[in-house]
Amino acid sequence: MNKDISHFIFLLYDAMKSSGVRSLYGVYIVKDILKMKNIQEIIGKEGLEHLGKCDLILVYSDYNRIIDNYMLLALKIENISEENDIEEKMKQSIEKIKLLVECYKLGFDSLCIWHHFNKKVEEEAIRKFCSKINENISKIKLPIIHLATRITRRNVYKMYSPDEVDAGNEVSQLIRMLHNIVRDEKRLPKQYVDKEFLESREKIKRILEI
């Protein structure tokens, strides 16, 4: 993981922890989880590989109790700092999305890939990028959330996907939006929630101590 992404993840984590969003139960950095001594004993080698494909885990309270008390969202973060990188990043992201789907085997309710763009990247390039990414996501049977943002000032973002919003979005607004999308639109369909899924989910909950 490069330093830019690590720094951005830390900033997100810090902002999310202090966001004051009532439905947000917890925020977890996957890099820290992977350092746990007994993690492989709990989820196995394959589970460890799947978990390593995401960067953050958001745990929301699920007041509807569709599965249990929680909604588990795994996020993959991609930082795009230069417009010259955009074509290569697009190809890499499409492959990473295909791999990210494997995280459903761990018992998550939903998955999200978050592209964060530097101010140097022109808006039209961002729009074209998002269009291509969403086109590829639409071909995947399982739900994937695509979030794309560019920071305008400290902790305030302009959003380009799933919708383009001119007004600044604070991290707390993005957290609420993701909650609503998971709850209402992009949640793993019930037919995939089988015994194996539930057993894997209990292991993840054990790791997160929830």
Buried (B, 14 or more C-beta within 10 A) or exposed (E): EEEEBBEBBEBBBEBBEEBEBEBBBBBBBBBEBEEEEEBEEBBEEEBBEBBBBBBBBBBBBBEEEBBBEBBBBBBBBBBBBEBEBBEEBBEEBBEBBEBBBBBBBBBBBBBBBBBBBBEEBEEEBBBEBBEBBBEBBEEEEBBBBBBBBBBEEEBBBBBBBBEEBEEBBBBBBBBBBBBEBBBEEBBBEEEEBEEEBEEBBEBBBEBBEB
